[in-house]
Amino acid sequence: MDEKAAFICGATFKTRFPDGEYKILAAPISTVDLVPNGIIPKKNKRQQINLLAKIGGKKYPLRFQTTPLILSKKRPISKGKFQFTVLDFDYASQLDPDGANKTKNELKLLDNKIIDFLNISAKKIWPDKDLCYEEIVASYEGFTSVRKWTPTQSAQPQVEPQESVADAIIEDIDGDLKLVYEQKEVKVDGGGKFSYEPTGLKIEPKKRKQMEPETPQTIEYPPQLTIFPRSKKEQLCKVLTLTGKPVMLSALTQGLESVQVFEICLIEDAGKIKPSCTGIEINLKEDHREPSSHVAKSVYVPVLNE
């Protein structure tokens, strides 16, 4: 039996039955069970944990479709000869605010199901560790987790003057920093003439403690949906306009609202687990490049070619 899948706010599957007829099999996240589909070792001791959605006793790819969400940022990433594009979406919408909240709530349910899955599969994911439930929860950074970023502490080199040279010191207005000038003798017409040239900054000992950088504070950001559009030549991520015509990924700009269809797996890296979302299809619902905005009156269901 040939089966294909389409999705809407959780997991809605379009299945072809033996008589050739297609039917929509609706499956909210609350009715979906997650089952393992293999663990693949990656570079730098990372692991890719593949998942399937089990619905009505059958297994399907774990895919998700959102309602219209705002594209907040488009990030090009380069790793050697490979180039990627990362899309960040806010859980917000001017076209369908209720739908955006529904998407976030469905993904929150999915986060809970993934945590339960990790708890059951902990021995396979971390064979050399004995993690309790609280540690597994702490290891998971999901769709609705607050994002945290700790900036790296930048070292500020301090130039100390040599004790053997005579120097002239000019203080700044606050008295914290002093510009050190080294005294050099320059011969002019057989005579001696002194000049002063700057050699660096000197921090007074009594002020040194105040000038040292403080320990960087962790900055928190609201949850976001991050998608990596499929970039294989034979399976490119489709970007469709309101008329159904495809456009280039470069046509996506910050502020556009679109419906995303993506496949989900998990990535384990240094003890942390994050969902990885491979974009399959992006449907533009509002184009800010045009004079008028197109309002989405209902949730979009993609039409699959037979």
Secondary structure, 3 states (H helix, E strand, C coil): CCECCCCCCCCEEEEECCCCCEEEEECCHHHCEEEEEEEEECHHHCEEEEEEEEECCEEEECEEECCCEEEEEEEEEEECCEEEEEEEEECCCCCCHHHHHHHHHHHHHHHHHHHHHHHHCHHHHCCCCCCCHHHHHHHECCCCCCEEECCCCCCCCCCCCCCCCCEEEEECCCCCEEEEEEEEEEEECCEEEEEEEEEEEEECHHHHHHHCCCCCCCEEECCEEEEEECEECCEECEEECCCCCEECHHHCCCCCEEEEEEEEEEEEECCEEEEEEEEEEEEEEECCCCCCCCCCCCCCCCCCCC
